[in-house]
Amino acid sequence: MSNTTRIWTAIDFDLDGKQADYLRLPYSSNMSAYGWIPIPLICIRNGRGPTILLSAGNHGDEYEGQIALIKLAREISPSQVNGRIIILPSLNYPAVAAGQRVSPIDEGNLNRLFPGKAHGSPTEMLAHYIDDVLFPISDLVIDLHSGGRSLEYLPLALARPGLTPEHQEAVRELLRAFDAPVGVLTDGEGGGGATTLYAAAEQRGIPALTTELGGGATLSPVGLAIAETGVRRVLKHYGIVPDMAVRETNGCRLMRSLGRNAAVYATESGLFQPFAAVGDVVEAGQEAGCIHSYESPLTPPVVLRFPTGGMVSCRRFPTMTARGDCLYNLMTDVGRPL
């Protein structure tokens, strides 16, 4: 079977100017035999220069990045650009339209399906197009995320370590340029691992970062501001929009994720009462929270403890929890400045 993508677009990525159209994702349904799913796409190009791929809405219930990129797409004119900006503000469009994490069409979690399949499910086809068509023409990749409905996050940027010393330094340069309050180096353990968008970009040697900018499936004004200013700093730093007005940098605190062995998971189903907030520094053995039984009110709550010390990067947002849910993740300082 051919590995050529079935997705197409009217946009010419080599044409100067601002173009707005769609990725057309073929989808044959009961009511539309030859239909396609519209994935909004903007390309702004002016001459030669770096190409940056900007995406949000990878998970549909994460809003800071979506709004930041919609505003940016309206604002930027080709005359400001030196190179090319490709913007996908509603990347997993079916999930965005439904206001949920995964696609209602195929239950596809886009950020768990890279590098995708050319002839797979709709979400697998979309992952394949990004990996096979957009990554090869991109010099930088930023995929903006938040905690969605299930998590509350300390606003931060995350990046994979890099494949070579040169790639590692390029990744750190991107983190420095974005300048989130916290920059986290992670191998994705406990999350999507190698199946995420920014992990797939890493495998192609592209400097890439993602973010976590809020949570609870609502809009964080702080997270939105970080997304907007971070992307603008990157555009200016790499000379893609050299005259972009940006705020002064504050300095990014470099940390690393402690991975799933340091995470706290629900051991029972029930009502989760947290004892720590995002950004708190905790110690090994400290009480993390408890789970109350709503079925047996007289049963003593299950007390959970942090297995190690560190700073809380995220906690579960909903009170209702089930055995196996992640309740907390931790991170720690790398020990040297970014």
Summary of the structure (lengths in Angstrom):
residues: 338
radius of gyration: 20.4
end to end distance: 45.5
largest distance: 70.1
contacts: 1221
relative contact order: 0.13
helix: 26%
strand: 29%
